[in-house]
Amino acid sequence: MRHIDILLTKDMSYEVLRNHVEVRVLEGCDIQILSAKHLLKVKELIDPPRDKDILDISTLRKIVEQADD
């Protein structure tokens, strides 16, 4: 089973976020995913963050920092 998190706020609406997606292939299907930079922004808006969100934020910060180097 796969889980998909959908987190939207007024500032992070579909219309805003759709301009920041990347296309990836999953089991032969093209899917659109939010860029790491923008996913980090969305995750940082979660209040209160779950343990998983805190771990995701830490991991995403590392990914974004590496991409900026």
mmCIF file of the N, C-alpha and C atoms, coordinates in Angstrom:
data_MODEL
# 
_entry.id   MODEL 
# 
loop_
_atom_site.group_PDB 
_atom_site.id 
_atom_site.type_symbol 
_atom_site.label_atom_id 
_atom_site.label_alt_id 
_atom_site.label_comp_id 
_atom_site.label_asym_id 
_atom_site.label_entity_id 
_atom_site.label_seq_id 
_atom_site.pdbx_PDB_ins_code 
_atom_site.Cartn_x 
_atom_site.Cartn_y 
_atom_site.Cartn_z 
_atom_site.occupancy 
_atom_site.B_iso_or_equiv 
_atom_site.pdbx_formal_charge 
_atom_site.auth_seq_id 
_atom_site.auth_comp_id 
_atom_site.auth_asym_id 
_atom_site.auth_atom_id 
_atom_site.pdbx_PDB_model_num 
ATOM 1   N N  . MET A 1 1  ? 0.842  -1.173 0.000   1.00 0.00 ? 1  MET A N  1 
ATOM 2   C CA . MET A 1 1  ? 0.000  0.000  0.000   1.00 0.00 ? 1  MET A CA 1 
ATOM 3   C C  . MET A 1 1  ? 0.890  1.240  0.000   1.00 0.00 ? 1  MET A C  1 
ATOM 4   N N  . ARG A 1 2  ? 0.535  2.217  -0.775  1.00 0.00 ? 2  ARG A N  1 
ATOM 5   C CA . ARG A 1 2  ? 1.265  3.474  -0.832  1.00 0.00 ? 2  ARG A CA 1 
ATOM 6   C C  . ARG A 1 2  ? 0.420  4.575  -0.216  1.00 0.00 ? 2  ARG A C  1 
ATOM 7   N N  . HIS A 1 3  ? 1.086  5.508  0.439   1.00 0.00 ? 3  HIS A N  1 
ATOM 8   C CA . HIS A 1 3  ? 0.396  6.640  1.047   1.00 0.00 ? 3  HIS A CA 1 
ATOM 9   C C  . HIS A 1 3  ? 0.813  7.908  0.326   1.00 0.00 ? 3  HIS A C  1 
ATOM 10  N N  . ILE A 1 4  ? -0.135 8.764  0.093   1.00 0.00 ? 4  ILE A N  1 
ATOM 11  C CA . ILE A 1 4  ? 0.131  10.051 -0.532  1.00 0.00 ? 4  ILE A CA 1 
ATOM 12  C C  . ILE A 1 4  ? -0.353 11.136 0.421   1.00 0.00 ? 4  ILE A C  1 
ATOM 13  N N  . ASP A 1 5  ? 0.552  12.015 0.820   1.00 0.00 ? 5  ASP A N  1 
ATOM 14  C CA . ASP A 1 5  ? 0.176  13.147 1.658   1.00 0.00 ? 5  ASP A CA 1 
ATOM 15  C C  . ASP A 1 5  ? -0.197 14.313 0.759   1.00 0.00 ? 5  ASP A C  1 
ATOM 16  N N  . ILE A 1 6  ? -1.326 14.924 1.052   1.00 0.00 ? 6  ILE A N  1 
ATOM 17  C CA . ILE A 1 6  ? -1.739 16.122 0.324   1.00 0.00 ? 6  ILE A CA 1 
ATOM 18  C C  . ILE A 1 6  ? -1.901 17.218 1.364   1.00 0.00 ? 6  ILE A C  1 
ATOM 19  N N  . LEU A 1 7  ? -1.009 18.185 1.300   1.00 0.00 ? 7  LEU A N  1 
ATOM 20  C CA . LEU A 1 7  ? -0.993 19.259 2.285   1.00 0.00 ? 7  LEU A CA 1 
ATOM 21  C C  . LEU A 1 7  ? -1.148 20.583 1.551   1.00 0.00 ? 7  LEU A C  1 
ATOM 22  N N  . LEU A 1 8  ? -2.278 21.234 1.723   1.00 0.00 ? 8  LEU A N  1 
ATOM 23  C CA . LEU A 1 8  ? -2.497 22.499 1.019   1.00 0.00 ? 8  LEU A CA 1 
ATOM 24  C C  . LEU A 1 8  ? -2.932 23.572 1.998   1.00 0.00 ? 8  LEU A C  1 
ATOM 25  N N  . THR A 1 9  ? -2.395 24.751 1.802   1.00 0.00 ? 9  THR A N  1 
ATOM 26  C CA . THR A 1 9  ? -2.828 25.933 2.534   1.00 0.00 ? 9  THR A CA 1 
ATOM 27  C C  . THR A 1 9  ? -3.119 27.003 1.496   1.00 0.00 ? 9  THR A C  1 
ATOM 28  N N  . LYS A 1 10 ? -3.637 28.097 1.926   1.00 0.00 ? 10 LYS A N  1 
ATOM 29  C CA . LYS A 1 10 ? -3.946 29.173 0.983   1.00 0.00 ? 10 LYS A CA 1 
ATOM 30  C C  . LYS A 1 10 ? -2.689 29.607 0.224   1.00 0.00 ? 10 LYS A C  1 
ATOM 31  N N  . ASP A 1 11 ? -1.572 29.767 0.953   1.00 0.00 ? 11 ASP A N  1 
ATOM 32  C CA . ASP A 1 11 ? -0.318 30.186 0.323   1.00 0.00 ? 11 ASP A CA 1 
ATOM 33  C C  . ASP A 1 11 ? 0.338  29.065 -0.473  1.00 0.00 ? 11 ASP A C  1 
ATOM 34  N N  . MET A 1 12 ? -0.049 27.837 -0.210  1.00 0.00 ? 12 MET A N  1 
ATOM 35  C CA . MET A 1 12 ? 0.529  26.690 -0.902  1.00 0.00 ? 12 MET A CA 1 
ATOM 36  C C  . MET A 1 12 ? -0.581 25.924 -1.630  1.00 0.00 ? 12 MET A C  1 
ATOM 37  N N  . SER A 1 13 ? -1.413 26.643 -2.335  1.00 0.00 ? 13 SER A N  1 
ATOM 38  C CA . SER A 1 13 ? -2.528 26.031 -3.061  1.00 0.00 ? 13 SER A CA 1 
ATOM 39  C C  . SER A 1 13 ? -2.015 25.275 -4.287  1.00 0.00 ? 13 SER A C  1 
ATOM 40  N N  . TYR A 1 14 ? -2.874 24.495 -4.879  1.00 0.00 ? 14 TYR A N  1 
ATOM 41  C CA . TYR A 1 14 ? -2.525 23.744 -6.082  1.00 0.00 ? 14 TYR A CA 1 
ATOM 42  C C  . TYR A 1 14 ? -2.016 24.686 -7.169  1.00 0.00 ? 14 TYR A C  1 
ATOM 43  N N  . GLU A 1 15 ? -2.686 25.813 -7.322  1.00 0.00 ? 15 GLU A N  1 
ATOM 44  C CA . GLU A 1 15 ? -2.298 26.760 -8.372  1.00 0.00 ? 15 GLU A CA 1 
ATOM 45  C C  . GLU A 1 15 ? -0.879 27.279 -8.168  1.00 0.00 ? 15 GLU A C  1 
ATOM 46  N N  . VAL A 1 16 ? -0.487 27.497 -6.929  1.00 0.00 ? 16 VAL A N  1 
ATOM 47  C CA . VAL A 1 16 ? 0.866  27.963 -6.624  1.00 0.00 ? 16 VAL A CA 1 
ATOM 48  C C  . VAL A 1 16 ? 1.871  26.827 -6.804  1.00 0.00 ? 16 VAL A C  1 
ATOM 49  N N  . LEU A 1 17 ? 1.557  25.672 -6.255  1.00 0.00 ? 17 LEU A N  1 
ATOM 50  C CA . LEU A 1 17 ? 2.512  24.559 -6.230  1.00 0.00 ? 17 LEU A CA 1 
ATOM 51  C C  . LEU A 1 17 ? 2.702  23.865 -7.574  1.00 0.00 ? 17 LEU A C  1 
ATOM 52  N N  . ARG A 1 18 ? 1.716  23.891 -8.435  1.00 0.00 ? 18 ARG A N  1 
ATOM 53  C CA . ARG A 1 18 ? 1.828  23.150 -9.697  1.00 0.00 ? 18 ARG A CA 1 
ATOM 54  C C  . ARG A 1 18 ? 2.964  23.659 -10.583 1.00 0.00 ? 18 ARG A C  1 
ATOM 55  N N  . ASN A 1 19 ? 3.435  24.863 -10.320 1.00 0.00 ? 19 ASN A N  1 
ATOM 56  C CA . ASN A 1 19 ? 4.558  25.405 -11.081 1.00 0.00 ? 19 ASN A CA 1 
ATOM 57  C C  . ASN A 1 19 ? 5.907  24.917 -10.561 1.00 0.00 ? 19 ASN A C  1 
ATOM 58  N N  . HIS A 1 20 ? 5.894  24.091 -9.534  1.00 0.00 ? 20 HIS A N  1 
ATOM 59  C CA . HIS A 1 20 ? 7.130  23.636 -8.896  1.00 0.00 ? 20 HIS A CA 1 
ATOM 60  C C  . HIS A 1 20 ? 7.191  22.113 -8.804  1.00 0.00 ? 20 HIS A C  1 
ATOM 61  N N  . VAL A 1 21 ? 6.678  21.445 -9.808  1.00 0.00 ? 21 VAL A N  1 
ATOM 62  C CA . VAL A 1 21 ? 6.686  19.986 -9.802  1.00 0.00 ? 21 VAL A CA 1 
ATOM 63  C C  . VAL A 1 21 ? 7.793  19.444 -10.705 1.00 0.00 ? 21 VAL A C  1 
ATOM 64  N N  . GLU A 1 22 ? 8.180  18.226 -10.414 1.00 0.00 ? 22 GLU A N  1 
ATOM 65  C CA . GLU A 1 22 ? 9.128  17.479 -11.235 1.00 0.00 ? 22 GLU A CA 1 
ATOM 66  C C  . GLU A 1 22 ? 8.422  16.202 -11.673 1.00 0.00 ? 22 GLU A C  1 
ATOM 67  N N  . VAL A 1 23 ? 8.718  15.740 -12.857 1.00 0.00 ? 23 VAL A N  1 
ATOM 68  C CA . VAL A 1 23 ? 8.118  14.501 -13.338 1.00 0.00 ? 23 VAL A CA 1 
ATOM 69  C C  . VAL A 1 23 ? 9.087  13.358 -13.040 1.00 0.00 ? 23 VAL A C  1 
ATOM 70  N N  . ARG A 1 24 ? 8.568  12.319 -12.398 1.00 0.00 ? 24 ARG A N  1 
ATOM 71  C CA . ARG A 1 24 ? 9.339  11.118 -12.087 1.00 0.00 ? 24 ARG A CA 1 
ATOM 72  C C  . ARG A 1 24 ? 8.564  9.911  -12.598 1.00 0.00 ? 24 ARG A C  1 
ATOM 73  N N  . VAL A 1 25 ? 9.278  8.830  -12.833 1.00 0.00 ? 25 VAL A N  1 
ATOM 74  C CA . VAL A 1 25 ? 8.642  7.596  -13.296 1.00 0.00 ? 25 VAL A CA 1 
ATOM 75  C C  . VAL A 1 25 ? 8.538  6.647  -12.110 1.00 0.00 ? 25 VAL A C  1 
ATOM 76  N N  . LEU A 1 26 ? 7.336  6.147  -11.860 1.00 0.00 ? 26 LEU A N  1 
ATOM 77  C CA . LEU A 1 26 ? 7.082  5.193  -10.795 1.00 0.00 ? 26 LEU A CA 1 
ATOM 78  C C  . LEU A 1 26 ? 6.337  4.013  -11.389 1.00 0.00 ? 26 LEU A C  1 
ATOM 79  N N  . GLU A 1 27 ? 7.005  2.879  -11.384 1.00 0.00 ? 27 GLU A N  1 
ATOM 80  C CA . GLU A 1 27 ? 6.416  1.660  -11.938 1.00 0.00 ? 27 GLU A CA 1 
ATOM 81  C C  . GLU A 1 27 ? 5.880  1.892  -13.349 1.00 0.00 ? 27 GLU A C  1 
ATOM 82  N N  . GLY A 1 28 ? 6.666  2.595  -14.151 1.00 0.00 ? 28 GLY A N  1 
ATOM 83  C CA . GLY A 1 28 ? 6.314  2.813  -15.552 1.00 0.00 ? 28 GLY A CA 1 
ATOM 84  C C  . GLY A 1 28 ? 5.348  3.950  -15.811 1.00 0.00 ? 28 GLY A C  1 
ATOM 85  N N  . CYS A 1 29 ? 4.937  4.647  -14.772 1.00 0.00 ? 29 CYS A N  1 
ATOM 86  C CA . CYS A 1 29 ? 3.988  5.760  -14.938 1.00 0.00 ? 29 CYS A CA 1 
ATOM 87  C C  . CYS A 1 29 ? 4.668  7.072  -14.578 1.00 0.00 ? 29 CYS A C  1 
ATOM 88  N N  . ASP A 1 30 ? 4.464  8.082  -15.414 1.00 0.00 ? 30 ASP A N  1 
ATOM 89  C CA . ASP A 1 30 ? 4.959  9.414  -15.092 1.00 0.00 ? 30 ASP A CA 1 
ATOM 90  C C  . ASP A 1 30 ? 4.073  10.007 -14.001 1.00 0.00 ? 30 ASP A C  1 
ATOM 91  N N  . ILE A 1 31 ? 4.709  10.507 -12.941 1.00 0.00 ? 31 ILE A N  1 
ATOM 92  C CA . ILE A 1 31 ? 3.955  11.182 -11.891 1.00 0.00 ? 31 ILE A CA 1 
ATOM 93  C C  . ILE A 1 31 ? 4.600  12.538 -11.639 1.00 0.00 ? 31 ILE A C  1 
ATOM 94  N N  . GLN A 1 32 ? 3.796  13.467 -11.214 1.00 0.00 ? 32 GLN A N  1 
ATOM 95  C CA . GLN A 1 32 ? 4.315  14.782 -10.873 1.00 0.00 ? 32 GLN A CA 1 
ATOM 96  C C  . GLN A 1 32 ? 4.471  14.846 -9.361  1.00 0.00 ? 32 GLN A C  1 
ATOM 97  N N  . ILE A 1 33 ? 5.663  15.269 -8.919  1.00 0.00 ? 33 ILE A N  1 
ATOM 98  C CA . ILE A 1 33 ? 5.904  15.428 -7.492  1.00 0.00 ? 33 ILE A CA 1 
ATOM 99  C C  . ILE A 1 33 ? 6.420  16.841 -7.244  1.00 0.00 ? 33 ILE A C  1 
ATOM 100 N N  . LEU A 1 34 ? 6.172  17.315 -6.074  1.00 0.00 ? 34 LEU A N  1 
ATOM 101 C CA . LEU A 1 34 ? 6.632  18.635 -5.690  1.00 0.00 ? 34 LEU A CA 1 
ATOM 102 C C  . LEU A 1 34 ? 8.146  18.619 -5.515  1.00 0.00 ? 34 LEU A C  1 
ATOM 103 N N  . SER A 1 35 ? 8.816  19.675 -5.935  1.00 0.00 ? 35 SER A N  1 
ATOM 104 C CA . SER A 1 35 ? 10.271 19.755 -5.778  1.00 0.00 ? 35 SER A CA 1 
ATOM 105 C C  . SER A 1 35 ? 10.622 19.670 -4.299  1.00 0.00 ? 35 SER A C  1 
ATOM 106 N N  . ALA A 1 36 ? 11.823 19.226 -4.006  1.00 0.00 ? 36 ALA A N  1 
ATOM 107 C CA . ALA A 1 36 ? 12.270 19.086 -2.616  1.00 0.00 ? 36 ALA A CA 1 
ATOM 108 C C  . ALA A 1 36 ? 12.196 20.424 -1.889  1.00 0.00 ? 36 ALA A C  1 
ATOM 109 N N  . LYS A 1 37 ? 12.579 21.493 -2.563  1.00 0.00 ? 37 LYS A N  1 
ATOM 110 C CA . LYS A 1 37 ? 12.571 22.828 -1.957  1.00 0.00 ? 37 LYS A CA 1 
ATOM 111 C C  . LYS A 1 37 ? 11.162 23.230 -1.526  1.00 0.00 ? 37 LYS A C  1 
ATOM 112 N N  . HIS A 1 38 ? 10.197 22.978 -2.391  1.00 0.00 ? 38 HIS A N  1 
ATOM 113 C CA . HIS A 1 38 ? 8.825  23.367 -2.069  1.00 0.00 ? 38 HIS A CA 1 
ATOM 114 C C  . HIS A 1 38 ? 8.163  22.381 -1.107  1.00 0.00 ? 38 HIS A C  1 
ATOM 115 N N  . LEU A 1 39 ? 8.533  21.117 -1.189  1.00 0.00 ? 39 LEU A N  1 
ATOM 116 C CA . LEU A 1 39 ? 8.012  20.154 -0.213  1.00 0.00 ? 39 LEU A CA 1 
ATOM 117 C C  . LEU A 1 39 ? 8.508  20.533 1.183   1.00 0.00 ? 39 LEU A C  1 
ATOM 118 N N  . LEU A 1 40 ? 9.753  20.976 1.282   1.00 0.00 ? 40 LEU A N  1 
ATOM 119 C CA . LEU A 1 40 ? 10.293 21.431 2.562   1.00 0.00 ? 40 LEU A CA 1 
ATOM 120 C C  . LEU A 1 40 ? 9.458  22.590 3.101   1.00 0.00 ? 40 LEU A C  1 
ATOM 121 N N  . LYS A 1 41 ? 9.125  23.543 2.244   1.00 0.00 ? 41 LYS A N  1 
ATOM 122 C CA . LYS A 1 41 ? 8.308  24.680 2.682   1.00 0.00 ? 41 LYS A CA 1 
ATOM 123 C C  . LYS A 1 41 ? 6.956  24.215 3.213   1.00 0.00 ? 41 LYS A C  1 
ATOM 124 N N  . VAL A 1 42 ? 6.344  23.259 2.522   1.00 0.00 ? 42 VAL A N  1 
ATOM 125 C CA . VAL A 1 42 ? 5.045  22.736 2.945   1.00 0.00 ? 42 VAL A CA 1 
ATOM 126 C C  . VAL A 1 42 ? 5.170  22.016 4.279   1.00 0.00 ? 42 VAL A C  1 
ATOM 127 N N  . LYS A 1 43 ? 6.191  21.172 4.405   1.00 0.00 ? 43 LYS A N  1 
ATOM 128 C CA . LYS A 1 43 ? 6.391  20.412 5.648   1.00 0.00 ? 43 LYS A CA 1 
ATOM 129 C C  . LYS A 1 43 ? 6.636  21.337 6.834   1.00 0.00 ? 43 LYS A C  1 
ATOM 130 N N  . GLU A 1 44 ? 7.348  22.442 6.594   1.00 0.00 ? 44 GLU A N  1 
ATOM 131 C CA . GLU A 1 44 ? 7.632  23.383 7.680   1.00 0.00 ? 44 GLU A CA 1 
ATOM 132 C C  . GLU A 1 44 ? 6.372  24.104 8.164   1.00 0.00 ? 44 GLU A C  1 
ATOM 133 N N  . LEU A 1 45 ? 5.303  24.079 7.396   1.00 0.00 ? 45 LEU A N  1 
ATOM 134 C CA . LEU A 1 45 ? 4.047  24.714 7.789   1.00 0.00 ? 45 LEU A CA 1 
ATOM 135 C C  . LEU A 1 45 ? 3.188  23.828 8.689   1.00 0.00 ? 45 LEU A C  1 
ATOM 136 N N  . ILE A 1 46 ? 3.533  22.561 8.815   1.00 0.00 ? 46 ILE A N  1 
ATOM 137 C CA . ILE A 1 46 ? 2.727  21.639 9.621   1.00 0.00 ? 46 ILE A CA 1 
ATOM 138 C C  . ILE A 1 46 ? 2.870  22.011 11.094  1.00 0.00 ? 46 ILE A C  1 
ATOM 139 N N  . ASP A 1 47 ? 1.748  22.245 11.740  1.00 0.00 ? 47 ASP A N  1 
ATOM 140 C CA . ASP A 1 47 ? 1.757  22.637 13.143  1.00 0.00 ? 47 ASP A CA 1 
ATOM 141 C C  . ASP A 1 47 ? 0.622  21.940 13.876  1.00 0.00 ? 47 ASP A C  1 
ATOM 142 N N  . PRO A 1 48 ? 0.927  21.077 14.757  1.00 0.00 ? 48 PRO A N  1 
ATOM 143 C CA . PRO A 1 48 ? 2.254  20.663 15.204  1.00 0.00 ? 48 PRO A CA 1 
ATOM 144 C C  . PRO A 1 48 ? 2.811  19.571 14.288  1.00 0.00 ? 48 PRO A C  1 
ATOM 145 N N  . PRO A 1 49 ? 4.115  19.569 14.102  1.00 0.00 ? 49 PRO A N  1 
ATOM 146 C CA . PRO A 1 49 ? 4.708  18.525 13.257  1.00 0.00 ? 49 PRO A CA 1 
ATOM 147 C C  . PRO A 1 49 ? 4.735  17.179 13.975  1.00 0.00 ? 49 PRO A C  1 
ATOM 148 N N  . ARG A 1 50 ? 4.510  16.127 13.204  1.00 0.00 ? 50 ARG A N  1 
ATOM 149 C CA . ARG A 1 50 ? 4.630  14.769 13.731  1.00 0.00 ? 50 ARG A CA 1 
ATOM 150 C C  . ARG A 1 50 ? 6.116  14.400 13.735  1.00 0.00 ? 50 ARG A C  1 
ATOM 151 N N  . ASP A 1 51 ? 6.469  13.329 14.427  1.00 0.00 ? 51 ASP A N  1 
ATOM 152 C CA . ASP A 1 51 ? 7.862  12.862 14.427  1.00 0.00 ? 51 ASP A CA 1 
ATOM 153 C C  . ASP A 1 51 ? 8.338  12.635 12.999  1.00 0.00 ? 51 ASP A C  1 
ATOM 154 N N  . LYS A 1 52 ? 7.468  12.059 12.160  1.00 0.00 ? 52 LYS A N  1 
ATOM 155 C CA . LYS A 1 52 ? 7.823  11.798 10.761  1.00 0.00 ? 52 LYS A CA 1 
ATOM 156 C C  . LYS A 1 52 ? 8.103  13.106 10.014  1.00 0.00 ? 52 LYS A C  1 
ATOM 157 N N  . ASP A 1 53 ? 7.313  14.139 10.298  1.00 0.00 ? 53 ASP A N  1 
ATOM 158 C CA . ASP A 1 53 ? 7.519  15.434 9.637   1.00 0.00 ? 53 ASP A CA 1 
ATOM 159 C C  . ASP A 1 53 ? 8.867  16.037 10.032  1.00 0.00 ? 53 ASP A C  1 
ATOM 160 N N  . ILE A 1 54 ? 9.233  15.916 11.297  1.00 0.00 ? 54 ILE A N  1 
ATOM 161 C CA . ILE A 1 54 ? 10.513 16.436 11.771  1.00 0.00 ? 54 ILE A CA 1 
ATOM 162 C C  . ILE A 1 54 ? 11.658 15.729 11.064  1.00 0.00 ? 54 ILE A C  1 
ATOM 163 N N  . LEU A 1 55 ? 11.550 14.415 10.919  1.00 0.00 ? 55 LEU A N  1 
ATOM 164 C CA . LEU A 1 55 ? 12.564 13.653 10.193  1.00 0.00 ? 55 LEU A CA 1 
ATOM 165 C C  . LEU A 1 55 ? 12.587 14.059 8.721   1.00 0.00 ? 55 LEU A C  1 
ATOM 166 N N  . ASP A 1 56 ? 11.414 14.205 8.109   1.00 0.00 ? 56 ASP A N  1 
ATOM 167 C CA . ASP A 1 56 ? 11.330 14.627 6.700   1.00 0.00 ? 56 ASP A CA 1 
ATOM 168 C C  . ASP A 1 56 ? 11.973 15.999 6.501   1.00 0.00 ? 56 ASP A C  1 
ATOM 169 N N  . ILE A 1 57 ? 11.703 16.926 7.409   1.00 0.00 ? 57 ILE A N  1 
ATOM 170 C CA . ILE A 1 57 ? 12.257 18.270 7.309   1.00 0.00 ? 57 ILE A CA 1 
ATOM 171 C C  . ILE A 1 57 ? 13.777 18.225 7.353   1.00 0.00 ? 57 ILE A C  1 
ATOM 172 N N  . SER A 1 58 ? 14.314 17.448 8.262   1.00 0.00 ? 58 SER A N  1 
ATOM 173 C CA . SER A 1 58 ? 15.770 17.312 8.370   1.00 0.00 ? 58 SER A CA 1 
ATOM 174 C C  . SER A 1 58 ? 16.363 16.748 7.088   1.00 0.00 ? 58 SER A C  1 
ATOM 175 N N  . THR A 1 59 ? 15.741 15.717 6.558   1.00 0.00 ? 59 THR A N  1 
ATOM 176 C CA . THR A 1 59 ? 16.219 15.081 5.331   1.00 0.00 ? 59 THR A CA 1 
ATOM 177 C C  . THR A 1 59 ? 16.090 16.025 4.136   1.00 0.00 ? 59 THR A C  1 
ATOM 178 N N  . LEU A 1 60 ? 14.965 16.697 4.031   1.00 0.00 ? 60 LEU A N  1 
ATOM 179 C CA . LEU A 1 60 ? 14.743 17.616 2.917   1.00 0.00 ? 60 LEU A CA 1 
ATOM 180 C C  . LEU A 1 60 ? 15.711 18.802 2.956   1.00 0.00 ? 60 LEU A C  1 
ATOM 181 N N  . ARG A 1 61 ? 16.029 19.292 4.154   1.00 0.00 ? 61 ARG A N  1 
ATOM 182 C CA . ARG A 1 61 ? 17.005 20.383 4.258   1.00 0.00 ? 61 ARG A CA 1 
ATOM 183 C C  . ARG A 1 61 ? 18.355 19.947 3.687   1.00 0.00 ? 61 ARG A C  1 
ATOM 184 N N  . LYS A 1 62 ? 18.766 18.730 3.991   1.00 0.00 ? 62 LYS A N  1 
ATOM 185 C CA . LYS A 1 62 ? 20.033 18.217 3.464   1.00 0.00 ? 62 LYS A CA 1 
ATOM 186 C C  . LYS A 1 62 ? 19.984 18.111 1.941   1.00 0.00 ? 62 LYS A C  1 
ATOM 187 N N  . ILE A 1 63 ? 18.871 17.613 1.415   1.00 0.00 ? 63 ILE A N  1 
ATOM 188 C CA . ILE A 1 63 ? 18.722 17.472 -0.039  1.00 0.00 ? 63 ILE A CA 1 
ATOM 189 C C  . ILE A 1 63 ? 18.784 18.839 -0.717  1.00 0.00 ? 63 ILE A C  1 
ATOM 190 N N  . VAL A 1 64 ? 18.065 19.810 -0.158  1.00 0.00 ? 64 VAL A N  1 
ATOM 191 C CA . VAL A 1 64 ? 18.033 21.156 -0.744  1.00 0.00 ? 64 VAL A CA 1 
ATOM 192 C C  . VAL A 1 64 ? 19.413 21.807 -0.658  1.00 0.00 ? 64 VAL A C  1 
ATOM 193 N N  . GLU A 1 65 ? 20.098 21.649 0.455   1.00 0.00 ? 65 GLU A N  1 
ATOM 194 C CA . GLU A 1 65 ? 21.443 22.224 0.614   1.00 0.00 ? 65 GLU A CA 1 
ATOM 195 C C  . GLU A 1 65 ? 22.405 21.625 -0.394  1.00 0.00 ? 65 GLU A C  1 
ATOM 196 N N  . GLN A 1 66 ? 22.347 20.308 -0.599  1.00 0.00 ? 66 GLN A N  1 
ATOM 197 C CA . GLN A 1 66 ? 23.213 19.645 -1.569  1.00 0.00 ? 66 GLN A CA 1 
ATOM 198 C C  . GLN A 1 66 ? 22.918 20.124 -2.980  1.00 0.00 ? 66 GLN A C  1 
ATOM 199 N N  . ALA A 1 67 ? 21.654 20.353 -3.288  1.00 0.00 ? 67 ALA A N  1 
ATOM 200 C CA . ALA A 1 67 ? 21.275 20.812 -4.629  1.00 0.00 ? 67 ALA A CA 1 
ATOM 201 C C  . ALA A 1 67 ? 21.749 22.242 -4.879  1.00 0.00 ? 67 ALA A C  1 
ATOM 202 N N  . ASP A 1 68 ? 21.836 23.041 -3.817  1.00 0.00 ? 68 ASP A N  1 
ATOM 203 C CA . ASP A 1 68 ? 22.274 24.434 -3.945  1.00 0.00 ? 68 ASP A CA 1 
ATOM 204 C C  . ASP A 1 68 ? 23.785 24.561 -4.092  1.00 0.00 ? 68 ASP A C  1 
ATOM 205 N N  . ASP A 1 69 ? 24.528 23.513 -3.729  1.00 0.00 ? 69 ASP A N  1 
ATOM 206 C CA . ASP A 1 69 ? 26.011 23.558 -3.814  1.00 0.00 ? 69 ASP A CA 1 
ATOM 207 C C  . ASP A 1 69 ? 26.503 23.486 -5.227  1.00 0.00 ? 69 ASP A C  1 
# 
